Amino acid sequence: MLRFTQEISLALRSIANEEEAHEMSKKAREQFEFLGIRLVPRREVTYPIFDKYPPKDGDELVSRVEDMWAQPYREFQYAACDYLFRHRGLLGGQHLNFLKKLIKTRAWRDTVDTLASCVLGDLALRLPALRTKIASWIRDPNIWVRRSAIIFQVQYKDRTDWPLLRQFCLTCAKDDDYYIRNGIGRALSEYARINPTEVRRFVQDNTFAEQTAQEILRLI
């Protein structure tokens, strides 16, 4: 374990709450172990350590994030997402596979959506050529990789690549996984804030899960 991670570990364990840990694990369907630390106190103890250890480059950032990601408690992955987001500008095209690995590892909606919309989205906005590589993710057997491809543009607003989003949504339109259907709904609902007419036409002209279509159209 890196010294950076050791300090994160000591800080988190010092405020662990067993009762909260049990409740948080239940909400996560018993998929992960928790220390029982909510967002605000977690950031109160980890942010000073982040300030103490700024990464010198993208590779050091990756090393520290991977070390935190390997730890057993879920709060370490949350802290890793915070640290990665803070220094996301250090990432380059060579780190795309690193992000894909994180998305697939210890995966659930809480970390996946942060990585996809806040980190992957930022990288693809800065380096639009990467979108061609992300396009291949839409047929990946891993649902979280597919969801990430669908939602990585949710913060783009008028910079959304609408043809690409349409392509992704149509590719997964008949997918019966809840998180894929939910991802389509989220992505289209966000873009509908910018272009409601086009989204309404797209949803009405194509076949999506009934609940997904109804939710999107209700919000337009």
PyMOL commands that set and color helices and strands:
alter all, ss='L'
color gray80, all
select helices_A, chain A and resi 3-13+18-27+39-52+58-69+74-86+88-90+93-104+109-126+128-139+143-151+157-159+162-171+178-192+196-205+210-219
alter helices_A, ss='H'
color red, helices_A
deselect
rebuild
show_as cartoon
